[in-house]
Amino acid sequence: MHIVIAGGGVAGLEALLAVHEMAGARARLTLVAPDPEFTYKPLAVAEPFGLGHAHKVPLTRFAEETGAELLIDALEQVDDGFGRVRLASGTTLYYDQLIVATGGRPVAGVEGAATWWPGGDPELYGGLLRDLDEGYVKRIAIVIPPGAVWPLPAYELALMTAGEAFAMGHDDVEVTVVTPEHAPLSLFGDEVSATVAAELEAAGVQLRTAVVGQLEGKQLTLHPGGERLDAQRIFSVPRLLGPAIEGLPSDDEGFVRVDDMGRVLGCERTWAAGDGAVSPIKFGGLATHQARRIAAAIARTLGEHVPDPGEPVLHGRLLTGLGTRRLRGRGDGDAAPLWWPAGKVAGLYLPRWLAEHGLAPQGAIEAPETGVVVERPLATFASPEAQYLHELSREFRSADPAIASLGRRMHEFEQR
């Protein structure tokens, strides 16, 4: 069976390793990815502060160990009926099973503000730290936009910035987190929200909830209400849009529609996992679980006796350390992430591969003994809070031009 995996990120590589182990010689594997390297960024939020660094792993290493053919290319079109895909280079591939793990596409979270995320340029935030050190900046806003977003880095960045300012000897720096959530990390439940709120309070970070921050002129305006937040520097984590792949059913922001097993709706041999699929929350641990479930389903079609891993579950631990200026810099203690696993990759096959090759960060394998345990099945995220955030994202749509043409392409697809 020829199995094509599109995507060289967390979900794609977990799927590649899982199918290889589950199906073995019964599967011929092809990995398609636009970038020749997998970037693994343990403690990436700490990189601007000199406490983290990226590992770049050539995809050839994964391909060699799994016997997969590697194509550095991008997926553009899928025809499930004929079992073929068209790549950006014009190449056509025929497949028996396709796993779409192309991920989401980060766009500006707040139009006009600086967009920062762990996969971005650490120097973007490094300039702010220099201005903090020299006393030029006293008021900083870190904004979580509505829409598909993983909000945790915004809270880590705020805590770390407050800790860095304190280490520099500046006790008059104001750091404010602006979020549409009714409470920090509200989708994770009351205990997690209370713990994060206490961490922020202990670090002196201000919190503005249930508001959407938009840049109007040079000022940050909070909606509803129209209040102006006095901030000298405004940073936002990105909003994610879906891959909007031609031939696959998508929602109005380009995310691929799938059933509970990960099979693309209306398709027989096409699956989707990770940030590019419709899901109330985007997180690497859920992406790897989705990939394993798809791999197991495909292996069973080959006659392998592989159990279903079950509904994707978000596993992790929210760490506590009140008053410790978490993720602090200046060599002032070890970097302490707010979330475990420290390397932000939870899964079975990819984390094990990284550990066996000496790439997993310290603390990423053995769980800490303290903190708030999080173990939430994907279904539990379909809460009133999730519906509120979804409706908010529809009200405050991304200004990305790709979304403007997505509706037309969706209509054309439905007509065909």
DODRENBA-322179 format. One record per atom (N, C-alpha, C, O): x, y, z. Coordinates in pm, whole numbers, plus 50000, padded with zeros to 5 digits. Last residue first. Layout:
# residues N
XYZ ...
***
This chain:
# residues 416
481065214049211 481625202649139 481145189649203 481505178749156 479955229649416 479245228449290 479745216449210 478945209349149 481935227749610 480635221949639 479825220149510 479095210349496 483975241749477 484175227649512 482825220849536 482585209649489 482895267349463 483185260249341 483345245249366 482905237049285 482785273249738 481545272649660 481765264849531 480935256649493 485505273249799 484635263649864 483335262049784 482845250949766 486375294849645 486865281549613 485995270649676 485765260249615 485025315749775 484745313049635 485195298949598 484485291849527 486185314550031 484755312350014 484395309049870 483555300449846 488865321449975 488525307950020 487055304849998 486705293949953 489355347649922 489155338849806 488735324749846 488295316949761 489615357350181 488635363550092 488335354449972 487195353749927 491755343550286 490425340050334 489355345850241 488295339750223 493945355650172 493635341850133 492235337950175 491595329850108 494275380450293 493595379850164 493235365650120 492335363850038 493525384550636 494395377950539 493665376350405 492535371450404 492125394850840 492185403150720 493055396850612 493305403050509 490005372551021 491335376550979 491245384950852 490385382450767 487075384751193 487755376351094 489145381651064 489435393551080 485375386451439 486625393451413 487455384951318 488435378551359 483275367951416 482995382351419 484235390451384 484155400151309 484565343851430 483805346951309 483495361851301 483465367651192 485625345251684 486545344651571 485835347651440 486435353251349 483285344251834 484095356351837 485065356751718 485295367351659 482505318251794 481685328951739 482445342051734 482275350051642 484595305851935 484405303251793 483585314351729 483935319351622 484195314852194 485435318652126 485325316451975 485875324051897 481695302452242 481845317052251 483085321652175 483025331352099 482415275752225 481465281252129 481545296452126 481485302552019 484115273752445 484645271252312 483735276952205 484205282552106 482285279052650 483415288252630 484005286452491 484375296252426 480605256852632 480075270252599 481185280452577 481055289352494 482795231652478 482085237652590 481455250952547 481745255852437 484445210352366 483245215652302 482325221352409 481205216552429 486425198252507 486675212152469 485475218352398 485465230452373 485755172352540 485465181252653 485725195852619 485305204752692 486675159152315 485245162152323 484935172152434 483975179652424 489365153852366 489035164352273 487575168552286 487255180352270 490015148652718 489655143852584 489185155352497 488665165352546 492525159552924 491215163252872 490995157452733 491715161052639 494335163053173 494055151453091 492635152953039 491675148253100 496685178753364 495665181053263 495525168453179 496495163653120 497635185553694 497575175753586 496415179053493 495305181853538 499475210953822 498095207153795 498065197853675 498445201853565 502375203254031 501625210053926 500225204553910 499845194853976 505075179454075 504155189854120 503405195754000 503765193353885 506815161753963 505905156454064 504865166654107 503865163054169 507355160053606 507585165653739 506525160653836 505465155953795 508185131953400 507205141653445 507575147153583 508055139653667 510825128153178 510295124653310 509375135753361 509745147453363 511215142452931 510795128552935 510145125053068 509045119553071 512075168252954 510975165752862 510435151552872 509325148752826 514275173153108 512985174653172 511825171453081 510675171953126 516225185652845 516215180452980 514855182953044 514325193953033 514895178952517 515445187652620 515375181152757 514565172152780 515955155352273 514925159452368 515555168052477 516635164852525 518035145952120 517495159052087 516425163852183 516015175352176 519205120352110 519815130752191 519285144652168 519995154452192 517835100551986 518865107351907 519445119451979 520105127851918 515965092752168 516975082952128 518115089252048 519225083952044 514385115952172 515165112252290 516285102552253 517405103852301 513235114951917 514065126451954 514945123052074 516115126752078 511765091051939 512825092251838 513775103651874 514995102151864 509975098352141 510915087352165 512085088152066 513235086052103 508525118952014 509335121852133 510365110952162 511485113852202 507405102551796 508335113651771 509145117251896 510365118551885 505795082651934 506875079051842 507885090351822 509085088051829 504115096852126 504715083852151 505945081752064 507025079152116 503735129252279 503365119052183 504025105952221 504455104152335 504315163452291 503825151752363 503385141552260 502715145152162 506395189152289 506015178052202 505605166352289 506445160052353 507385208852457 506135211552386 505755200652285 504865202752203 509465204252625 509775206152484 508565208352397 508695209552275 508305199552871 509065211852851 509335214652704 509415226252663 504975186652884 506405185152858 507105198252820 506555206652749 504385214053104 505185202053079 504375193052987 503175191653009 504425249353118 503735237153076 504745225753059 505835227853005 506045269753189 504755269153256 504075255753232 503265251153312 509545262053236 508355264153153 507085263453237 507075257353343 512255277253357 511165268853405 509925271353322 509305281853335 515725278253341 514475281753274 513385271953316 513575259853311 517455281853654 517125274353533 515815279353473 514925283953543 518835313953757 518175301253778 517855294453646 517955300553540 519485337853600 518925338053735 518145325153761 516945325453786 520515344953360 521195334253433 520675332353573 521325326053656 518755363153254 519945368353320 520695357553398 521425360653492 515325352553312 516565353153235 517745357553319 517745355953441 512635329953397 513415342153412 514745341253338 515215330353307 510485312753405 511175314953277 512055327353282 512205334453183 508935329053685 509085317653594 509675321753460 509395332553408 509285340753941 509595347853815 509905337553708 510985337453649 508345327954160 509665323854114 510105331353989 511185328753936 505785332254256 506855341054302 508225337754249 509205344054289 504795298754229 504425312454258 505615320354312 506335315854401 504775276254053 506005281354114 505815295854149 506585304454106 503565248453868 503345259553961 504665263654022 505565255454040 502655236753543 503575237553656 503295249753741 502855260153691 500335216253414 500595230453433 501445231753559 500995228253668 500945189053211 500905193753348 501225208753350 502235213153296 499215166352989 500275175653028 500125179653173 499295174353247 497285156652708 497995153052831 499025163852862 499635169552772 494375155752545 495455165052575 496045161352711 495395162752814 493485128952338 493445134652472 494635143952490 495765140552453 491485114652085 492655122852122 492465129652257 491405135352285 490035082852153 489825097152129 491085105052169 491675102352274 492165054552060 491055061452125 491005076252094 491835081452020 493955038251932 494445046052048 493345053752119 493575059052228 492835006551848 492565020751829 493075028451951 492675025252063 495354981051804 494204986851873 494055001751839 495035008551807 496114961151532 496534973051605 495314979051673 494314981951606 496904937251356 496064937651475 496554948951566 497294946851662 496814942751004 497584943251130 496604944351248 495604951551240 495494944350767 495434931750839 496224931450967 496314921051033 495364968550655 496384959550601 496414946150674 497264937650645 493594981950807 493154978350672 494134969050604 493794962350507 495194986951028 494174976451039 493624972550902 493234961050882 496715008350939 497374995350961 496354984050970 496614972950925 494785028550941 495335024050813 495995010350829 495845001750742 494375030651217 493245027351129 493745022150994 493195012550940 496925038451303 496375025651348 495215021251258 495095009451226 497125063651183 498085053051147 497545039351185 497695029651110 495085077051320 494975074951176 495895063551132 495495054951054 496165077151577 494865070751554 494665067751405 494135057251369 498515091551540 498585077351580 497265070251553 497255058651512 497455117051479 498275109951381 498365095051413 498285086751323 496185123751719 495385122251597 496155114151492 495595105551425 498475125651877 497465115351908 496585112951786 496265101451753 499745147451763 500405134451758 499425123151788 499525112251730 497825167551818 498195164351679 498855150751670 498545143151578 497825169152092 496635164152026 496945159951884 496405150151834 500405179652125 500065166852185 498815160852125 498735148652108 500285204651993 501095193951938 500755180251994 500815170251922 497175220651941 498225216852036 498965204751981 498335195551927 494345239551924 495535235651849 496655232751947 497035241352027 490855232751954 492115237152014 493275231751932 493205220751877 488685223851811 488495235551898 489785240651960 489815251752013 489385217251467 489515213051606 489325225251694 489765236151657 490045207451141 489095214251229 489195208551369 489095196451389 493565206051064 492225200051070 491345208051165 491825214451258 496055217051092 495325220150969 493915214450967 493145217650876 497245207451323 496675220951326 495875224351202 495075233751205 496375171951301 497185183451339 496465196751324 495235197251314 495315153451011 495665154351153 496425167251177 497025172851086 493255135850783 493935148350821 494135148750971 493255144951048 492965113650498 492855116650640 493555129850669 494355134550588 491515095450239 492245107450278 491925110950422 490755111250462 489885076150132 491285072550162 492155084650195 493375084150182 487325086250102 487485072150136 488895068950184 489085059950266 485485115950197 486625109050135 486705094550183 486205091150290 483605129850337 483335127250197 484445119750125 484345117550005 485965143750557 484565141650525 484375140050374 484915147750295 488865125450632 488305137550573 486885134750527 486625124450464 489255108950940 489045107650796 488375120350744 487425125350805 489395110651211 490395117951136 490265116450986 491055122150911 487395099751357 488565091351336 489675098551261 490785093251248 485375118651350 486025115951479 487285107551466 488155107951553 486075135551034 485195129051131 486005125851257 487155129851270 486985169050922 487235154850943 486195149051035 485505156351107 487825196050716 486765189650794 487015174550801 487235168050699 490575217550743 489995205750678 488985199150771 489255197050889 490295252850748 490645240550819 489875228650760 488685229650731 489555277350634 490475268750562 490875255950631 491715248650579 487615291450753 488975296350773 489995286550717 491185287450749 485205278850707 485385292150649 486735298450680 486995309650638 486355244850644 485465254650705 485815268450651 486635269650559 486535222850357 487135231250460 486065240050524 485005242350465 487135193750169 486155202350234 486785209850351 487485203950434 489575194349909 489185189350041 488175198850104 488345210950094 490185206849673 489695193249665 489275187349798 488685176549801 492865226349789 491875224249685 491485209349678 492345200549678 493215234650123 493715226550012 492595223649913 491515219049950 493565252550352 492655255050239 493115247750113 493385253950010 494995251950591 495755251350465 494905253750342 495455256650236 493695277050827 493865263650774 494575263750639 494755274350579 495385300351038 494405297350934 494695283450882 495825278550891 495965313351362 496185302951263 495035302251164 493865303451201 497465342851481 496235335451458 496535325151350 497265328051256 500325347251697 499625346751569 498275339651577 498015331751668 500505370051974 500765356851919 499935355651792 498925362551779 501675403651969 500565394251961 501105380651919 502025379651839 502645433552133 502995420952069 501765411952070 500935412552160 503345466752157 502255457152149 502725445052070 503145446151955 504575492752361 504885481952269 503765471552275 503295468052383 503195510752520 504235515652429 504625505252325 504965508752212 499795514452596 500925505252583 501925511152482 501545515752375 496875519552733 498115527152714 499305517552714 499755513052819 494005510852572 495025506052665 496335513052634 496825512552521 490815523952556 492165524852501 493165520452609 493165525552720 487635508452513 488675513752603 490035513652534 490365504152462 485455498652372 486275509052310 487325515052401 487875525652371 483425479752419 483625490852511 484455502152454 484205513852483 484475445452357 483585456952343 483935468052444 484645465652541 487725457852268 486315456452234 485725444552310 486405434452326 490275481052314 489675468752364 488185468652333 487465478052367 492965492852119 491575494652163 490985481252201 491165471252130 496055506752126 495375493952138 493995496352197 493855501252309 497155531351893 496685527452025 495945514152019 495295510851920 497715542251656 498855536851729 498465532051868 499315529051951 494955532351482 496005542451485 497225536251550 497725526051503 494165505551662 493495516451590 494395528651599 494575534651705 494425472151703 495235484251691 494485494251605 494215491651488 492475454151935 492725458151797 493495471151796 493245480151878 491615427852148 492485439352128 492715441851980 493115432751907 488705418252300 489505416552179 490305429252157 489745440152147 487985404052621 488095415452531 488955411652411 489825402952420 488115386452836 486845388252764 486835400652677 485805407052661 490605402753049 489915391252990 488635395552920 488115406552941 493685413553127 492405418753077 491725407652999 492215403552894 496055415053379 495275406253294 493965412953258 493225417453345 499495422353463 498095425953458 497365416953359 497975411753265 501955407153660 501415408653525 499925411853534 499175404853602 503305400853891 502955414853867 502425417453728 502435428853682 503695374953959 504735381253877 504455395853848 505275402653787 501355369154092 502605368554166 503745375354091 504645380954153 499555370953879 499485380653988 500785380954067 501275391654104 500325348753727 500415362253671 500425372753781 501215382153778 499755328053906 501115329853857 501305344053805 502305350653834 496975331153929 497815333254047 499275335354007 499965343554067 496195324653670 495905338053722 496775341153843 497265352353858 496985297753664 497645307353577 497425321553627 498355329653628 495175287453857 496625286253876 497375296353791 498315302753839 492685292753746 493025298853874 494535298553897 495105308053950 492845276553514 492675291053503 493105298153632 493795308253628 493025250753629 494125256053549 494045271253541 495045278153557 490505249553755 491735248053833 492935253753759 493765260753818 488575252553548 488725262753651 490045261753726 490645271953758 489715244153210 488995242253335 489375252353442 490365259653429 490765248852964 491375238153042 490705236153177 491095227153252 489705270952848 489265258052796 489785246252878 489315235052863 491045292552968 489725288853017 489255275252968 488485268553037 493565305252990 493465291152953 492125285252997 492065274453056 492215330053205 493395324753134 493305309653114 493025302253208 488775336553122 489805334253223 491015328353150 490855322353044 487475342152893 486895347453016 487825345553135 487675352253238 489515352452615 489065342252710 488435348952832 488825360052870 490675372452470 489215370952460 488655360452554 487445359552571 493205391652643 492715378952588 491205378952574 490515384852658 496225406552717 494865409452669 494355396852600 494995391852507 498465412352975 497975402352880 496525405752847 495695407452937 500935436253042 499505433153043 499195422752936 499605424152821 503405449253245 503135439353141 501675435253153 501215431353261 505175477153334 503855471253336 503695461853216 503825465953101 507925484953536 507495480253405 506135473253419 505955464653506 509185492453767 508075500853722 507575496853582 506885504653516 511465480653845 510265476253914 509035484253872 507985483153934 514335470053706 513215479053676 511955473753742 511415463453700 516425452653724 516335463053825 515235473153799 515195483653862 516545430953566 517275442753519 517255454053622 517975463953607 514775414053691 516195410853699 517065422553654 518205423853700 512405426153611 512755426053753 514245423353771 514895429553856 512475420553340 512495434553384 512905435453530 513665444453568 512305392453351 513495398753296 513605413253341 514685417753378 509735388553460 510905383853532 512185390353484 513055393453564 508185399553254 508145405453387 509355401253470 509935409453542 508885381253054 509215395453038 509205402553172 510085410653202 507815357653156 509245358753137 509685373253123 510745377153173 505085362953159 505785359853284 507285361653270 507945366753361 504685367252882 504405377852978 505135375553109 505735384653165 505375342152778 506135353952738 505925365452836 506865372652869 503405325952895 504825323652926 505655335952893 506535339852970 501155337052773 501305337852918 502755335452959 503265342153049 501705331052506 501485344952545 501665346652695 502255356452741 501865302852494 503095310952482 502915325552521 503865331852566 499025295252526 499995293652633 501265302052616 501715308152713 497185296552313 497465308552393 498595307452493 499085317652540 497015289151991 497475282352113 497945293352207 499015298952184 494135295151789 495385299951849 495715290951967 494825285752035 491635305451588 492445293651618 493815298251666 494575304551592 490075334351746 490335324951637 491145313151684 491345311051803 491405365251880 490355355151864 490685345951748 491495349351662 494795368552014 493705372051925 492585361751930 492785350651979 496375380652290 495905367952234 494725371252144 493715376352193 499025403352336 497625401152298 497425387152244 498205382352162 500695422052562 500815409452488 499395404452463 498665401652558 502065454052610 500855445952599 501135433652515 501755434752408 503995473552828 503985463352722 502665455852727 502205451952834 505685501152934 504335495452927 504235486452803 504375490952690 508265510652921 507725507853053 506375500753049 505955494853149 511295515552752 509945509852747 509485506252889 510205499852965 513805525252805 512995532352707 511535527752708 510635535352670 515735513052967 514705521253029 513815528752934 513105537952976 517505494952877 517935508952873 516875518452926 517095530552929 516055471652899 517285472852976 517725487452985 518245491853088 514055476052710 513715474752852 514935477452939 514855484653039 515565475552479 514915488152518 514465487852663 514485498052731 516265448452485 517315458752492 516725472252533 517325479452613 513755436852458 514525434652581 515645444852596 515935449352707 513065444652198 512295449752312 513095448152441 513095457152525 514885429552053 514965444152050 514205450452165 514655460352222 513975403552096 515245407652154 515415422752156 516005428252249 511785399451946 511555402852087 512845407252155 512815413952258 513115395351707 511985404551711 511705408951854 511425420751879 514885375151747 515425388651753 514315399151757 514525410351804 513555351451700 513735355751839 514235370051852 514045376351955 511145347551460 512485353051478 512665357751622 511985367151664 509015318851531 509425330951461 510845335051492 511655327251543 508025298551678 508675294951553 509205306851476 509775305251368 506795311151896 508015303451917 508745299451790 509955297151793 505885344351781 505535330651818 506825322551827 507845326651771 504585376851734 505675368351786 505115354451814 504005353051866 503995405351553 503525391651577 504705383051618 505695382051546 503305438451632 504355428551609 503825414751644 503275412651752 500355452251469 501205449751585 502295439751547 502215433351442 498895452751236 499685464551269 500585462751389 501505470651410 496405431451350 496915438751235 497635451451281 497085459651354 497135405851549 496605419451559 497225427351444 498435429651443 498125382651434 497055381851531 496365395051551 495145395651567 499005374451106 499035384651210 497855382951304 496705381951260 499215338551073 499045352051019 499025361751136 499025357651252 500335305551012 500265316951104 500135330151028 500855332550931 498495278850911 499315289550855 499225301650947 498155307550960 498755244651029 498075257251005 499055267550950 500255265250944 499615212750868 499625222850972 498805235050936 498225235850827 499645190950705 500375202750659 500395214050761 501125223750744 498915164250689 499395169750817 500215182350789 501325184050840 497025140550551 497305154750536 497665160350673 496815160950763 497675110150427 497535116950556 497975131350537 499145134150511 496225087350206 496885100350220 496605105850358 495465106150403 496515056350040 496065063650158 496885076550168 498095076550142 497335052349783 496275043849835 495655050049960 494455049049984 498155076349525 498245070649659 497105061049685 496055061549620 500225093649296 499075084949318 499255077949453 500365074049489 501185126849226 501445114449300 500145106649311 499085112449334 502545149649000 501345142249040 501765129349108 502585121749056 504195181249009 504265166649018 502925160849061 502245166349147 504145208149033 503445202548919 503445187348918 502775181148835 505165218049262 506095217049149 505415212349022 506015212348914 503095214749441 503385228249393 504305228049272 504225236949188 501275184649343 502185192249427 502495205749363 502205208049246 498265167249354 499145175749275 499975184249371 499455190049466 497355133249409 497575146849457 498445154249356 499245148349284 494905107049392 496075114149342 496135128249401 495125134149438 492575090349384 493735087349467 494985094149416 496025087649399 490265096049258 491295089749176 492535086249257 493455079949205 488925106649484 488295096649399 489295088949314 489185076749299 490545126649589 490395114149663 489815103049575 490185091449590 492685147749493 491555141249426 491405127449488 492045117849446 494035177949604 493775163849634 492555159249555 491535166149550 496685201749573 495355196949533 495245182049562 496205174449548 499125208249702 498245218749651 496835213849624 495875221149649 501885203449912 500605198049866 499705209449822 499525219149895 505245209449814 504065213149892 502805207549829 502685207049706 508495194249867 507465199949781 506265203149871 506275199949990 510745171949867 510655185649920 509745193349827 510165198349723 510125139149935 509945149249832 509835162949899 508925165149980 511455108150012 511275121950058 511175131249939 512055131249853 510365075650080 510835084949978 510515099050026 509415101550075 511335057350373 510385065550298 511085073350187 512255077050200 512625041850561 512605037250422 511665045250333 511245040350228 512975051450809 511675045350782 511595039750640 510585033650604 515495062250807 515195052250910 513855045350886 513635034350938 515375080550595 516295069150589 515905058250687 515985046450655 513485099150687 513205091350567 514095078950560 513635068050524 514775110450906 513535103050928 513245093950809 512815082550825 516925121850769 517185112250877 515935103950906 516025091850928 515785140050596 516425128150538 516695117550645 516705105650614 515085161650740 514055151450720 514625138850657 514005128150664 517425173250977 517105170550837 516065159450825 516145149250892 516545193151242 516815179151207 516465177051061 515305178951023 517555217951449 517075215451314 517505201451273 518705198351270 516695230951755 517375219851689 516745218351551 515525217551539 517095262851906 516385253951815 517295242651768 518485244651745 517195271252254 517745271552118 517065260752036 516535251052088 516965292552544 516535281252463 517175282152326 517665292752287 517865314952667 517725302952750 517265290752672 517195279752727 517895340352561 519145332952565 519085320252644 520115315052686 515535352452524 516195355452650 517505347652666 518145348252771 514485342252293 514915356352293 515705360152417 516445369952416 513915315252392 515025317852303 515435332652297 516635335452296 511745308252541 512875313952614 514025317952523 515015323552571 510025296152372 509625309252421 510765316152495 510765328352510 511195271452335 511355281552231 510975295452279 511535305452233 511745247752475 511755260552547 511885272252450 512595281952478 512845232652176 512575231352319 512715244852388 513665252352363 512025230951874 512425242351955 512055240352102 511055245852148 512835217251578 512385213451711 512915223651809 514135224951826 512125216051249 512655224951352 512005221551485 510795222851503 513115195750996 512155196751105 512795205251213 513875202051263 513915205050661 514295202650799 513075203550891 512135211050865 513115212250407 513925200150421 514285196650564 514905186250588 509715220850356 510985224550418 511815211950438 511275201850483 507445209150251 508025220650182 509385224850234 510145231550164 507125173850208 507235185150299 507895196950227 508815194850148 506065141150199 506095153650121 506125165250219 505235166350304 507055108050203 506905120050286 507065132350198 508085133850130 505815076750140 506345088850077 506035100550169 504885102650208 506135041450183 505915054650239 506535065650154 507645064050102 504435012350160 505455020250091 505165034750123 504075039850095 503744986250389 503494999950344 504705005550271 505855003750313 504544962250478 503294962450403 502994976350347 502074977950267 506734963950639 506984962150496 505704962250413 505764962350290 505034982650887 506264976450841 506364975650691 506104985550621 502844991251035 502594984050910 503834977550852 503734967850777 503865002751273 502654994551276 502504985651152 502084974151162 506155016951205 506235006851309 505024997451305 505164985451329 505225033550997 506385024950975 506435013751078 506725002251043 503205047251127 502855038151018 503995028350991 503775016550966 504795062051312 503775052651358 503415042551250 503325030551277 506435078051155 507055068251244 506045057751290 506385046051305 504405093251022 505415085650948 506005074551035 506085063050992 503035105351237 502345096051148 503325087351072 503115075251059 505065121351340 504475111051427 503755100651341 503835088651367 505425137651118 506495128551156 506005117851253 506475106451249 502945151551107 503425143750994 504485133651032 504455122250986 502805164551358 501815154451321 502315145551208 502135133351212 505155181351348 504925171851457 503955160751416 504245148951436 505985183350995 505955188351132 505665177451232 505905165651205 505895178850724 507095174750797 507165180450936 508255182450991 503445167350503 503735175450620 504925170050697 504965158250732 501695141150391 502005154950353 502205163250478 501255165950552 502315109050311 502145117750427 502615131650387 503785133650354 500985082050141 501625095050127 501305103250251 500145104350291 501365048550092 500845058350187 501665071150174 502875071150193 500595021649908 501355033949902 500675044349989 499545048449962 500844988150000 500005000050000 500885012450000 501795013650081 
***
